[in-house]
């Protein structure tokens, strides 16, 4: 059985401290897989997936809470257009610097997938592979409808407390950062087209065909516009969280992609 070493890290940034965690197999190759969480996520909400990913691939796996999420410090303001692209030069860059990470593979879920595109484009000389899962390449009506529906659900008694279990007193900020940013008219024509043209590393785009926050148009856009070799995998009967709903399938696809 693969032995996994678990460790926690605290990453310093100009705006606050970030929490990170790693899962490292014995004799792991030097290229880590860095996980970027979704709009309501954090390290804890990846659950057992990082460890399973480390076991399946043999790679060192690292996940971190972005500023404002999970165990990281509170965010000093509100998210604005450009926050997806900016993460590559903020928390992600700070993590690489402090943990002395050279080459890497980046794996992002939902909005974290968009951020992963930014990381692959910005740190292109060091990105060995990009994996997007349920990621959004542009603002789609289906995405906005899904967010509006979720916002109404979170207004029901007790629902915000579900977020507070993971984000503490930052829970309200986390919810509003997701809902208000995406539903803002200033965000309506946002897309990743320009960044995708700068992605030259291999790309794997995973997407459930029942994803309530985005149609298959997103992975098609990723694989069509990325400058490097790319492959799209549409997962039948799967919703927005493939690594939880169809973990074995996701792990198999990642193993195949990494070769």
FIKOLZA-1660 file (N, C-alpha, C; in steps of 0.1 Angstrom, whole numbers, plus 5000, padded with zeros to 4 digits):
% residues 259
   i   px   py   pz ch aa at
   1 5008 4988 5000  A  X  N
   1 5000 5000 5000  A  X CA
   1 5009 5013 5000  A  X  C
   2 5005 5022 4992  A  X  N
   2 5013 5035 4991  A  X CA
   2 5012 5043 5004  A  X  C
   3 5024 5046 5009  A  X  N
   3 5025 5054 5021  A  X CA
   3 5024 5069 5017  A  X  C
   4 5015 5076 5023  A  X  N
   4 5013 5091 5020  A  X CA
   4 5017 5099 5032  A  X  C
   5 5025 5109 5030  A  X  N
   5 5029 5118 5041  A  X CA
   5 5020 5131 5039  A  X  C
   6 5013 5134 5050  A  X  N
   6 5004 5146 5050  A  X CA
   6 5011 5157 5058  A  X  C
   7 5010 5169 5053  A  X  N
   7 5016 5181 5060  A  X CA
   7 5008 5193 5057  A  X  C
   8 5008 5203 5066  A  X  N
   8 5001 5215 5064  A  X CA
   8 5012 5227 5063  A  X  C
   9 5008 5237 5055  A  X  N
   9 5016 5249 5053  A  X CA
   9 5008 5261 5054  A  X  C
  10 5015 5272 5058  A  X  N
  10 5009 5285 5059  A  X CA
  10 5017 5294 5049  A  X  C
  11 5010 5299 5040  A  X  N
  11 5016 5307 5029  A  X CA
  11 5014 5322 5031  A  X  C
  12 5025 5329 5031  A  X  N
  12 5024 5344 5033  A  X CA
  12 5021 5351 5020  A  X  C
  13 5012 5360 5020  A  X  N
  13 5009 5369 5009  A  X CA
  13 5008 5383 5014  A  X  C
  14 5009 5394 5006  A  X  N
  14 5007 5407 5010  A  X CA
  14 4993 5410 5017  A  X  C
  15 4983 5402 5013  A  X  N
  15 4970 5405 5018  A  X CA
  15 4965 5396 5029  A  X  C
  16 4973 5386 5033  A  X  N
  16 4970 5377 5044  A  X CA
  16 4976 5363 5042  A  X  C
  17 4974 5354 5051  A  X  N
  17 4980 5341 5051  A  X CA
  17 4971 5331 5046  A  X  C
  18 4976 5322 5037  A  X  N
  18 4968 5311 5031  A  X CA
  18 4971 5298 5038  A  X  C
  19 4961 5290 5039  A  X  N
  19 4963 5276 5044  A  X CA
  19 4965 5266 5032  A  X  C
  20 4975 5258 5033  A  X  N
  20 4977 5247 5023  A  X CA
  20 4980 5234 5029  A  X  C
  21 4978 5224 5022  A  X  N
  21 4980 5210 5027  A  X CA
  21 4986 5202 5015  A  X  C
  22 4995 5192 5019  A  X  N
  22 5000 5183 5008  A  X CA
  22 4999 5169 5012  A  X  C
  23 4998 5161 5002  A  X  N
  23 4998 5146 5003  A  X CA
  23 5009 5141 4994  A  X  C
  24 5019 5135 5000  A  X  N
  24 5031 5132 4993  A  X CA
  24 5034 5117 4994  A  X  C
  25 5034 5109 4983  A  X  N
  25 5037 5095 4983  A  X CA
  25 5053 5094 4984  A  X  C
  26 5057 5082 4989  A  X  N
  26 5071 5080 4989  A  X CA
  26 5076 5079 4975  A  X  C
  27 5088 5084 4973  A  X  N
  27 5095 5084 4959  A  X CA
  27 5086 5090 4949  A  X  C
  28 5078 5101 4953  A  X  N
  28 5070 5108 4943  A  X CA
  28 5079 5116 4933  A  X  C
  29 5076 5117 4921  A  X  N
  29 5083 5125 4911  A  X CA
  29 5083 5140 4916  A  X  C
  30 5092 5147 4910  A  X  N
  30 5093 5161 4915  A  X CA
  30 5083 5171 4911  A  X  C
  31 5074 5166 4902  A  X  N
  31 5063 5176 4897  A  X CA
  31 5050 5174 4904  A  X  C
  32 5047 5184 4913  A  X  N
  32 5034 5182 4920  A  X CA
  32 5022 5186 4912  A  X  C
  33 5011 5180 4916  A  X  N
  33 4998 5184 4911  A  X CA
  33 4992 5194 4921  A  X  C
  34 4989 5206 4916  A  X  N
  34 4983 5217 4925  A  X CA
  34 4968 5218 4922  A  X  C
  35 4960 5217 4932  A  X  N
  35 4945 5217 4931  A  X CA
  35 4940 5231 4934  A  X  C
  36 4931 5236 4926  A  X  N
  36 4924 5249 4928  A  X CA
  36 4909 5246 4929  A  X  C
  37 4904 5251 4941  A  X  N
  37 4890 5247 4944  A  X CA
  37 4880 5256 4937  A  X  C
  38 4867 5253 4939  A  X  N
  38 4856 5260 4933  A  X CA
  38 4852 5272 4941  A  X  C
  39 4841 5278 4937  A  X  N
  39 4836 5291 4942  A  X CA
  39 4832 5290 4957  A  X  C
  40 4827 5279 4961  A  X  N
  40 4823 5277 4975  A  X CA
  40 4833 5268 4983  A  X  C
  41 4844 5264 4976  A  X  N
  41 4852 5253 4981  A  X CA
  41 4863 5257 4990  A  X  C
  42 4871 5247 4994  A  X  N
  42 4883 5249 5003  A  X CA
  42 4890 5235 5003  A  X  C
  43 4901 5235 5010  A  X  N
  43 4909 5222 5010  A  X CA
  43 4900 5211 5016  A  X  C
  44 4893 5214 5027  A  X  N
  44 4885 5203 5034  A  X CA
  44 4875 5197 5025  A  X  C
  45 4869 5206 5016  A  X  N
  45 4858 5201 5007  A  X CA
  45 4863 5192 4995  A  X  C
  46 4876 5191 4993  A  X  N
  46 4881 5181 4984  A  X CA
  46 4880 5167 4990  A  X  C
  47 4878 5167 5003  A  X  N
  47 4876 5154 5010  A  X CA
  47 4887 5145 5008  A  X  C
  48 4885 5132 5004  A  X  N
  48 4896 5123 5002  A  X CA
  48 4902 5123 4988  A  X  C
  49 4897 5131 4979  A  X  N
  49 4902 5131 4966  A  X CA
  49 4917 5134 4965  A  X  C
  50 4923 5144 4972  A  X  N
  50 4937 5146 4970  A  X CA
  50 4946 5134 4974  A  X  C
  51 4942 5127 4984  A  X  N
  51 4949 5115 4988  A  X CA
  51 4948 5104 4977  A  X  C
  52 4936 5102 4973  A  X  N
  52 4933 5092 4962  A  X CA
  52 4941 5096 4949  A  X  C
  53 4942 5109 4946  A  X  N
  53 4949 5113 4934  A  X CA
  53 4964 5110 4936  A  X  C
  54 4969 5113 4948  A  X  N
  54 4983 5110 4951  A  X CA
  54 4986 5095 4949  A  X  C
  55 4978 5087 4955  A  X  N
  55 4980 5072 4954  A  X CA
  55 4979 5068 4939  A  X  C
  56 4969 5073 4932  A  X  N
  56 4966 5068 4918  A  X CA
  56 4978 5072 4909  A  X  C
  57 4983 5084 4911  A  X  N
  57 4993 5090 4901  A  X CA
  57 5007 5088 4906  A  X  C
  58 5009 5087 4919  A  X  N
  58 5023 5087 4924  A  X CA
  58 5028 5101 4926  A  X  C
  59 5020 5111 4922  A  X  N
  59 5025 5125 4923  A  X CA
  59 5022 5131 4937  A  X  C
  60 5031 5141 4941  A  X  N
  60 5028 5149 4952  A  X CA
  60 5016 5158 4949  A  X  C
  61 5006 5159 4957  A  X  N
  61 4994 5167 4955  A  X CA
  61 4993 5178 4966  A  X  C
  62 4991 5190 4961  A  X  N
  62 4990 5201 4970  A  X CA
  62 4976 5209 4967  A  X  C
  63 4969 5212 4978  A  X  N
  63 4957 5220 4977  A  X CA
  63 4959 5232 4987  A  X  C
  64 4953 5243 4983  A  X  N
  64 4953 5255 4992  A  X CA
  64 4939 5262 4992  A  X  C
  65 4937 5269 5003  A  X  N
  65 4925 5277 5004  A  X CA
  65 4928 5291 4999  A  X  C
  66 4921 5296 4989  A  X  N
  66 4923 5310 4984  A  X CA
  66 4920 5320 4995  A  X  C
  67 4925 5332 4994  A  X  N
  67 4922 5342 5004  A  X CA
  67 4907 5344 5005  A  X  C
  68 4902 5343 5017  A  X  N
  68 4888 5345 5020  A  X CA
  68 4880 5332 5022  A  X  C
  69 4887 5320 5020  A  X  N
  69 4881 5307 5020  A  X CA
  69 4887 5298 5031  A  X  C
  70 4879 5289 5036  A  X  N
  70 4884 5278 5044  A  X CA
  70 4892 5284 5056  A  X  C
  71 4904 5279 5058  A  X  N
  71 4913 5283 5069  A  X CA
  71 4922 5295 5066  A  X  C
  72 4921 5300 5054  A  X  N
  72 4929 5312 5051  A  X CA
  72 4923 5324 5057  A  X  C
  73 4931 5335 5057  A  X  N
  73 4926 5348 5062  A  X CA
  73 4915 5353 5054  A  X  C
  74 4907 5362 5060  A  X  N
  74 4896 5369 5053  A  X CA
  74 4901 5377 5041  A  X  C
  75 4893 5378 5031  A  X  N
  75 4896 5387 5020  A  X CA
  75 4893 5401 5023  A  X  C
  76 4902 5411 5019  A  X  N
  76 4900 5425 5024  A  X CA
  76 4889 5432 5017  A  X  C
  77 4883 5427 5006  A  X  N
  77 4873 5434 4999  A  X CA
  77 4864 5425 4991  A  X  C
  78 4859 5429 4980  A  X  N
  78 4850 5421 4971  A  X CA
  78 4858 5417 4959  A  X  C
  79 4853 5406 4953  A  X  N
  79 4859 5402 4940  A  X CA
  79 4854 5410 4929  A  X  C
  80 4863 5413 4920  A  X  N
  80 4859 5421 4908  A  X CA
  80 4863 5413 4895  A  X  C
  81 4858 5418 4884  A  X  N
  81 4862 5412 4872  A  X CA
  81 4877 5412 4871  A  X  C
  82 4882 5400 4866  A  X  N
  82 4897 5398 4865  A  X CA
  82 4902 5390 4877  A  X  C
  83 4894 5386 4887  A  X  N
  83 4898 5378 4898  A  X CA
  83 4902 5364 4894  A  X  C
  84 4896 5359 4883  A  X  N
  84 4899 5345 4879  A  X CA
  84 4914 5345 4873  A  X  C
  85 4916 5355 4864  A  X  N
  85 4930 5356 4858  A  X CA
  85 4940 5359 4868  A  X  C
  86 4937 5367 4878  A  X  N
  86 4947 5373 4888  A  X CA
  86 4952 5363 4897  A  X  C
  87 4945 5352 4900  A  X  N
  87 4950 5342 4910  A  X CA
  87 4964 5336 4906  A  X  C
  88 4967 5335 4894  A  X  N
  88 4980 5330 4889  A  X CA
  88 4991 5338 4895  A  X  C
  89 4989 5351 4897  A  X  N
  89 5000 5360 4902  A  X CA
  89 4998 5363 4917  A  X  C
  90 4988 5358 4923  A  X  N
  90 4985 5360 4938  A  X CA
  90 4988 5348 4946  A  X  C
  91 4978 5341 4951  A  X  N
  91 4980 5330 4959  A  X CA
  91 4988 5319 4953  A  X  C
  92 4985 5316 4940  A  X  N
  92 4992 5305 4933  A  X CA
  92 5007 5308 4932  A  X  C
  93 5011 5321 4929  A  X  N
  93 5025 5324 4928  A  X CA
  93 5032 5324 4942  A  X  C
  94 5024 5328 4952  A  X  N
  94 5030 5328 4966  A  X CA
  94 5032 5313 4970  A  X  C
  95 5023 5304 4967  A  X  N
  95 5025 5290 4970  A  X CA
  95 5037 5285 4964  A  X  C
  96 5039 5287 4951  A  X  N
  96 5051 5282 4944  A  X CA
  96 5064 5288 4950  A  X  C
  97 5063 5300 4953  A  X  N
  97 5075 5307 4958  A  X CA
  97 5079 5301 4972  A  X  C
  98 5069 5300 4981  A  X  N
  98 5073 5295 4994  A  X CA
  98 5076 5281 4995  A  X  C
  99 5070 5272 4987  A  X  N
  99 5072 5258 4987  A  X CA
  99 5083 5254 4977  A  X  C
 100 5089 5264 4970  A  X  N
 100 5100 5262 4961  A  X CA
 100 5096 5252 4950  A  X  C
 101 5085 5255 4944  A  X  N
 101 5080 5246 4933  A  X CA
 101 5084 5251 4920  A  X  C
 102 5091 5243 4912  A  X  N
 102 5094 5247 4899  A  X CA
 102 5084 5242 4889  A  X  C
 103 5086 5231 4882  A  X  N
 103 5076 5226 4873  A  X CA
 103 5064 5221 4881  A  X  C
 104 5052 5221 4875  A  X  N
 104 5040 5217 4882  A  X CA
 104 5029 5212 4871  A  X  C
 105 5019 5205 4876  A  X  N
 105 5007 5202 4869  A  X CA
 105 4996 5209 4877  A  X  C
 106 4986 5216 4870  A  X  N
 106 4976 5223 4877  A  X CA
 106 4962 5217 4874  A  X  C
 107 4954 5215 4884  A  X  N
 107 4941 5208 4883  A  X CA
 107 4931 5217 4890  A  X  C
 108 4921 5223 4882  A  X  N
 108 4912 5232 4888  A  X CA
 108 4897 5228 4886  A  X  C
 109 4889 5229 4896  A  X  N
 109 4875 5225 4896  A  X CA
 109 4866 5238 4895  A  X  C
 110 4857 5238 4886  A  X  N
 110 4848 5250 4884  A  X CA
 110 4855 5262 4882  A  X  C
 111 4853 5273 4890  A  X  N
 111 4861 5285 4887  A  X CA
 111 4876 5283 4889  A  X  C
 112 4879 5273 4898  A  X  N
 112 4893 5269 4899  A  X CA
 112 4899 5264 4886  A  X  C
 113 4890 5259 4877  A  X  N
 113 4895 5255 4864  A  X CA
 113 4899 5267 4855  A  X  C
 114 4891 5277 4856  A  X  N
 114 4894 5290 4849  A  X CA
 114 4907 5295 4855  A  X  C
 115 4909 5295 4868  A  X  N
 115 4922 5300 4874  A  X CA
 115 4933 5291 4870  A  X  C
 116 4931 5278 4868  A  X  N
 116 4941 5269 4864  A  X CA
 116 4946 5273 4849  A  X  C
 117 4937 5277 4841  A  X  N
 117 4940 5281 4828  A  X CA
 117 4950 5293 4829  A  X  C
 118 4946 5303 4838  A  X  N
 118 4955 5314 4840  A  X CA
 118 4968 5310 4845  A  X  C
 119 4969 5300 4854  A  X  N
 119 4982 5296 4859  A  X CA
 119 4991 5290 4848  A  X  C
 120 4984 5282 4839  A  X  N
 120 4991 5275 4828  A  X CA
 120 4996 5286 4818  A  X  C
 121 4988 5296 4816  A  X  N
 121 4992 5307 4806  A  X CA
 121 5003 5316 4812  A  X  C
 122 5002 5319 4825  A  X  N
 122 5011 5329 4831  A  X CA
 122 5024 5322 4835  A  X  C
 123 5024 5310 4839  A  X  N
 123 5036 5303 4843  A  X CA
 123 5039 5292 4833  A  X  C
 124 5038 5295 4820  A  X  N
 124 5039 5285 4809  A  X CA
 124 5052 5278 4808  A  X  C
 125 5063 5284 4812  A  X  N
 125 5076 5277 4812  A  X CA
 125 5077 5266 4822  A  X  C
 126 5068 5266 4832  A  X  N
 126 5069 5256 4842  A  X CA
 126 5057 5246 4843  A  X  C
 127 5046 5249 4835  A  X  N
 127 5034 5241 4836  A  X CA
 127 5035 5229 4827  A  X  C
 128 5035 5217 4833  A  X  N
 128 5037 5205 4825  A  X CA
 128 5024 5199 4820  A  X  C
 129 5013 5204 4827  A  X  N
 129 5000 5198 4823  A  X CA
 129 4989 5206 4830  A  X  C
 130 4977 5207 4823  A  X  N
 130 4965 5215 4828  A  X CA
 130 4953 5205 4827  A  X  C
 131 4946 5204 4839  A  X  N
 131 4934 5197 4840  A  X CA
 131 4923 5206 4844  A  X  C
 132 4912 5207 4836  A  X  N
 132 4901 5215 4841  A  X CA
 132 4889 5205 4843  A  X  C
 133 4882 5207 4853  A  X  N
 133 4870 5199 4857  A  X CA
 133 4858 5208 4859  A  X  C
 134 4848 5206 4851  A  X  N
 134 4835 5214 4853  A  X CA
 134 4838 5229 4852  A  X  C
 135 4848 5233 4844  A  X  N
 135 4852 5247 4844  A  X CA
 135 4844 5255 4834  A  X  C
 136 4843 5268 4837  A  X  N
 136 4836 5278 4828  A  X CA
 136 4846 5285 4820  A  X  C
 137 4844 5286 4807  A  X  N
 137 4852 5293 4798  A  X CA
 137 4847 5307 4794  A  X  C
 138 4834 5309 4797  A  X  N
 138 4827 5321 4794  A  X CA
 138 4815 5322 4803  A  X  C
 139 4807 5332 4802  A  X  N
 139 4795 5334 4810  A  X CA
 139 4783 5329 4802  A  X  C
 140 4777 5318 4806  A  X  N
 140 4766 5312 4799  A  X CA
 140 4753 5313 4807  A  X  C
 141 4742 5314 4800  A  X  N
 141 4729 5315 4807  A  X CA
 141 4727 5304 4817  A  X  C
 142 4731 5292 4813  A  X  N
 142 4729 5280 4822  A  X CA
 142 4737 5282 4835  A  X  C
 143 4749 5288 4834  A  X  N
 143 4757 5291 4846  A  X CA
 143 4749 5301 4855  A  X  C
 144 4745 5312 4849  A  X  N
 144 4738 5322 4857  A  X CA
 144 4725 5317 4863  A  X  C
 145 4718 5308 4856  A  X  N
 145 4706 5303 4862  A  X CA
 145 4709 5294 4874  A  X  C
 146 4719 5286 4872  A  X  N
 146 4723 5277 4883  A  X CA
 146 4727 5284 4895  A  X  C
 147 4734 5295 4894  A  X  N
 147 4739 5304 4905  A  X CA
 147 4727 5310 4911  A  X  C
 148 4717 5316 4903  A  X  N
 148 4705 5322 4909  A  X CA
 148 4697 5312 4917  A  X  C
 149 4696 5300 4912  A  X  N
 149 4689 5289 4919  A  X CA
 149 4695 5286 4932  A  X  C
 150 4709 5285 4932  A  X  N
 150 4716 5282 4944  A  X CA
 150 4715 5293 4954  A  X  C
 151 4715 5306 4950  A  X  N
 151 4713 5317 4958  A  X CA
 151 4700 5317 4966  A  X  C
 152 4689 5313 4959  A  X  N
 152 4676 5311 4966  A  X CA
 152 4677 5300 4976  A  X  C
 153 4683 5289 4973  A  X  N
 153 4684 5278 4982  A  X CA
 153 4692 5282 4995  A  X  C
 154 4702 5290 4993  A  X  N
 154 4710 5294 5005  A  X CA
 154 4703 5304 5014  A  X  C
 155 4692 5310 5008  A  X  N
 155 4684 5319 5016  A  X CA
 155 4675 5312 5026  A  X  C
 156 4673 5299 5024  A  X  N
 156 4665 5291 5033  A  X CA
 156 4672 5289 5047  A  X  C
 157 4664 5288 5058  A  X  N
 157 4670 5286 5071  A  X CA
 157 4680 5275 5072  A  X  C
 158 4691 5278 5078  A  X  N
 158 4701 5267 5081  A  X CA
 158 4711 5265 5069  A  X  C
 159 4708 5270 5057  A  X  N
 159 4717 5267 5046  A  X CA
 159 4731 5274 5047  A  X  C
 160 4731 5286 5052  A  X  N
 160 4744 5293 5053  A  X CA
 160 4753 5286 5063  A  X  C
 161 4746 5280 5073  A  X  N
 161 4754 5273 5083  A  X CA
 161 4762 5262 5077  A  X  C
 162 4758 5256 5066  A  X  N
 162 4765 5245 5059  A  X CA
 162 4779 5251 5054  A  X  C
 163 4779 5263 5049  A  X  N
 163 4791 5269 5045  A  X CA
 163 4800 5273 5057  A  X  C
 164 4793 5277 5068  A  X  N
 164 4801 5282 5079  A  X CA
 164 4809 5270 5085  A  X  C
 165 4805 5258 5083  A  X  N
 165 4812 5247 5089  A  X CA
 165 4826 5246 5083  A  X  C
 166 4828 5252 5071  A  X  N
 166 4841 5251 5064  A  X CA
 166 4848 5265 5063  A  X  C
 167 4840 5276 5063  A  X  N
 167 4845 5289 5061  A  X CA
 167 4844 5298 5074  A  X  C
 168 4837 5293 5084  A  X  N
 168 4836 5301 5096  A  X CA
 168 4828 5314 5094  A  X  C
 169 4833 5325 5100  A  X  N
 169 4825 5337 5099  A  X CA
 169 4828 5344 5085  A  X  C
 170 4835 5337 5076  A  X  N
 170 4837 5342 5062  A  X CA
 170 4826 5337 5053  A  X  C
 171 4817 5329 5058  A  X  N
 171 4807 5322 5050  A  X CA
 171 4799 5331 5041  A  X  C
 172 4794 5342 5047  A  X  N
 172 4786 5351 5040  A  X CA
 172 4794 5358 5028  A  X  C
 173 4806 5361 5031  A  X  N
 173 4815 5367 5021  A  X CA
 173 4817 5357 5009  A  X  C
 174 4819 5344 5013  A  X  N
 174 4821 5334 5003  A  X CA
 174 4809 5333 4993  A  X  C
 175 4797 5333 4999  A  X  N
 175 4785 5332 4991  A  X CA
 175 4783 5344 4982  A  X  C
 176 4785 5356 4988  A  X  N
 176 4783 5368 4980  A  X CA
 176 4794 5369 4969  A  X  C
 177 4806 5365 4972  A  X  N
 177 4817 5366 4963  A  X CA
 177 4813 5357 4950  A  X  C
 178 4807 5346 4952  A  X  N
 178 4802 5338 4941  A  X CA
 178 4791 5344 4934  A  X  C
 179 4780 5346 4941  A  X  N
 179 4767 5350 4935  A  X CA
 179 4768 5364 4929  A  X  C
 180 4772 5374 4937  A  X  N
 180 4772 5388 4932  A  X CA
 180 4782 5391 4921  A  X  C
 181 4794 5384 4921  A  X  N
 181 4803 5386 4911  A  X CA
 181 4798 5381 4897  A  X  C
 182 4793 5368 4897  A  X  N
 182 4789 5362 4884  A  X CA
 182 4776 5369 4879  A  X  C
 183 4767 5373 4888  A  X  N
 183 4755 5380 4883  A  X CA
 183 4756 5394 4880  A  X  C
 184 4768 5400 4882  A  X  N
 184 4771 5414 4880  A  X CA
 184 4771 5416 4864  A  X  C
 185 4765 5427 4860  A  X  N
 185 4765 5430 4845  A  X CA
 185 4779 5432 4840  A  X  C
 186 4788 5437 4849  A  X  N
 186 4801 5440 4844  A  X CA
 186 4809 5427 4841  A  X  C
 187 4803 5416 4845  A  X  N
 187 4810 5403 4843  A  X CA
 187 4804 5395 4831  A  X  C
 188 4794 5401 4825  A  X  N
 188 4785 5394 4815  A  X CA
 188 4793 5389 4803  A  X  C
 189 4803 5397 4798  A  X  N
 189 4810 5393 4786  A  X CA
 189 4824 5387 4789  A  X  C
 190 4826 5383 4802  A  X  N
 190 4839 5377 4806  A  X CA
 190 4841 5364 4798  A  X  C
 191 4854 5361 4795  A  X  N
 191 4857 5348 4789  A  X CA
 191 4872 5346 4790  A  X  C
 192 4877 5334 4788  A  X  N
 192 4891 5330 4789  A  X CA
 192 4898 5329 4775  A  X  C
 193 4891 5334 4765  A  X  N
 193 4897 5332 4751  A  X CA
 193 4911 5336 4750  A  X  C
 194 4914 5348 4755  A  X  N
 194 4928 5353 4753  A  X CA
 194 4938 5345 4761  A  X  C
 195 4935 5340 4773  A  X  N
 195 4944 5332 4780  A  X CA
 195 4946 5318 4774  A  X  C
 196 4935 5312 4769  A  X  N
 196 4936 5299 4763  A  X CA
 196 4946 5299 4751  A  X  C
 197 4947 5310 4744  A  X  N
 197 4956 5311 4733  A  X CA
 197 4971 5310 4737  A  X  C
 198 4973 5312 4750  A  X  N
 198 4987 5312 4756  A  X CA
 198 4990 5299 4763  A  X  C
 199 4980 5289 4763  A  X  N
 199 4983 5277 4769  A  X CA
 199 4989 5267 4759  A  X  C
 200 5001 5263 4762  A  X  N
 200 5008 5254 4752  A  X CA
 200 5011 5240 4758  A  X  C
 201 5008 5238 4771  A  X  N
 201 5010 5225 4777  A  X CA
 201 4998 5216 4773  A  X  C
 202 5000 5203 4775  A  X  N
 202 4988 5194 4773  A  X CA
 202 4977 5197 4782  A  X  C
 203 4965 5196 4777  A  X  N
 203 4952 5200 4784  A  X CA
 203 4943 5188 4784  A  X  C
 204 4937 5185 4796  A  X  N
 204 4926 5175 4797  A  X CA
 204 4914 5183 4803  A  X  C
 205 4903 5183 4796  A  X  N
 205 4891 5190 4801  A  X CA
 205 4880 5180 4804  A  X  C
 206 4876 5179 4816  A  X  N
 206 4866 5169 4821  A  X CA
 206 4853 5177 4824  A  X  C
 207 4842 5171 4820  A  X  N
 207 4829 5178 4821  A  X CA
 207 4818 5168 4822  A  X  C
 208 4809 5169 4832  A  X  N
 208 4797 5161 4832  A  X CA
 208 4786 5165 4823  A  X  C
 209 4780 5156 4816  A  X  N
 209 4769 5160 4807  A  X CA
 209 4756 5164 4813  A  X  C
 210 4756 5163 4827  A  X  N
 210 4744 5168 4834  A  X CA
 210 4748 5179 4843  A  X  C
 211 4759 5186 4840  A  X  N
 211 4764 5197 4849  A  X CA
 211 4754 5208 4849  A  X  C
 212 4749 5212 4861  A  X  N
 212 4739 5222 4862  A  X CA
 212 4744 5236 4861  A  X  C
 213 4758 5238 4861  A  X  N
 213 4764 5251 4860  A  X CA
 213 4771 5254 4847  A  X  C
 214 4769 5245 4837  A  X  N
 214 4776 5247 4824  A  X CA
 214 4774 5236 4814  A  X  C
 215 4772 5239 4802  A  X  N
 215 4770 5230 4791  A  X CA
 215 4783 5224 4786  A  X  C
 216 4783 5214 4777  A  X  N
 216 4795 5210 4771  A  X CA
 216 4802 5220 4762  A  X  C
 217 4795 5231 4760  A  X  N
 217 4802 5242 4752  A  X CA
 217 4815 5247 4759  A  X  C
 218 4816 5245 4772  A  X  N
 218 4828 5250 4779  A  X CA
 218 4840 5241 4776  A  X  C
 219 4839 5228 4778  A  X  N
 219 4851 5220 4775  A  X CA
 219 4854 5220 4760  A  X  C
 220 4844 5222 4751  A  X  N
 220 4847 5223 4737  A  X CA
 220 4855 5236 4734  A  X  C
 221 4852 5247 4742  A  X  N
 221 4859 5259 4740  A  X CA
 221 4873 5258 4745  A  X  C
 222 4875 5251 4756  A  X  N
 222 4889 5249 4761  A  X CA
 222 4897 5242 4751  A  X  C
 223 4892 5231 4746  A  X  N
 223 4900 5222 4737  A  X CA
 223 4902 5228 4723  A  X  C
 224 4892 5236 4719  A  X  N
 224 4893 5243 4706  A  X CA
 224 4903 5254 4706  A  X  C
 225 4903 5262 4717  A  X  N
 225 4912 5274 4717  A  X CA
 225 4925 5273 4723  A  X  C
 226 4927 5263 4731  A  X  N
 226 4941 5261 4737  A  X CA
 226 4951 5258 4726  A  X  C
 227 4963 5264 4728  A  X  N
 227 4973 5263 4717  A  X CA
 227 4980 5250 4717  A  X  C
 228 4980 5243 4728  A  X  N
 228 4987 5230 4729  A  X CA
 228 4978 5218 4726  A  X  C
 229 4983 5206 4727  A  X  N
 229 4975 5194 4726  A  X CA
 229 4964 5193 4736  A  X  C
 230 4953 5189 4733  A  X  N
 230 4942 5189 4742  A  X CA
 230 4932 5177 4740  A  X  C
 231 4925 5173 4750  A  X  N
 231 4915 5162 4749  A  X CA
 231 4904 5166 4758  A  X  C
 232 4892 5163 4754  A  X  N
 232 4879 5166 4761  A  X CA
 232 4873 5152 4765  A  X  C
 233 4869 5151 4777  A  X  N
 233 4862 5139 4782  A  X CA
 233 4848 5144 4788  A  X  C
 234 4837 5140 4781  A  X  N
 234 4824 5143 4786  A  X CA
 234 4819 5130 4793  A  X  C
 235 4816 5132 4806  A  X  N
 235 4813 5121 4815  A  X CA
 235 4797 5119 4816  A  X  C
 236 4792 5108 4811  A  X  N
 236 4778 5106 4810  A  X CA
 236 4772 5104 4824  A  X  C
 237 4760 5111 4826  A  X  N
 237 4753 5110 4839  A  X CA
 237 4759 5116 4850  A  X  C
 238 4768 5126 4848  A  X  N
 238 4776 5132 4858  A  X CA
 238 4772 5147 4859  A  X  C
 239 4772 5152 4871  A  X  N
 239 4769 5166 4874  A  X CA
 239 4781 5175 4875  A  X  C
 240 4781 5185 4884  A  X  N
 240 4791 5195 4885  A  X CA
 240 4803 5191 4893  A  X  C
 241 4803 5180 4900  A  X  N
 241 4814 5176 4909  A  X CA
 241 4819 5162 4905  A  X  C
 242 4825 5160 4894  A  X  N
 242 4829 5147 4890  A  X CA
 242 4838 5140 4899  A  X  C
 243 4847 5147 4906  A  X  N
 243 4857 5140 4915  A  X CA
 243 4850 5135 4927  A  X  C
 244 4837 5138 4930  A  X  N
 244 4830 5133 4940  A  X CA
 244 4819 5123 4935  A  X  C
 245 4813 5126 4924  A  X  N
 245 4803 5118 4918  A  X CA
 245 4808 5106 4910  A  X  C
 246 4819 5107 4904  A  X  N
 246 4825 5097 4896  A  X CA
 246 4840 5097 4898  A  X  C
 247 4844 5095 4910  A  X  N
 247 4859 5096 4913  A  X CA
 247 4867 5086 4906  A  X  C
 248 4863 5074 4905  A  X  N
 248 4871 5064 4898  A  X CA
 248 4873 5067 4883  A  X  C
 249 4863 5073 4877  A  X  N
 249 4864 5077 4863  A  X CA
 249 4874 5088 4862  A  X  C
 250 4873 5098 4871  A  X  N
 250 4882 5110 4870  A  X CA
 250 4896 5105 4872  A  X  C
 251 4899 5097 4882  A  X  N
 251 4912 5092 4885  A  X CA
 251 4918 5084 4873  A  X  C
 252 4910 5076 4867  A  X  N
 252 4914 5069 4855  A  X CA
 252 4918 5078 4844  A  X  C
 253 4910 5088 4842  A  X  N
 253 4912 5098 4831  A  X CA
 253 4925 5106 4833  A  X  C
 254 4927 5110 4846  A  X  N
 254 4939 5117 4849  A  X CA
 254 4952 5108 4848  A  X  C
 255 4951 5095 4852  A  X  N
 255 4962 5086 4850  A  X CA
 255 4965 5084 4835  A  X  C
 256 4955 5083 4827  A  X  N
 256 4957 5082 4813  A  X CA
 256 4964 5094 4807  A  X  C
 257 4959 5106 4811  A  X  N
 257 4964 5118 4806  A  X CA
 257 4979 5120 4810  A  X  C
 258 4983 5116 4822  A  X  N
 258 4996 5118 4827  A  X CA
 258 5006 5108 4821  A  X  C
 259 5000 5097 4816  A  X  N
 259 5007 5087 4808  A  X CA
 259 5017 5079 4816  A  X  C
% end
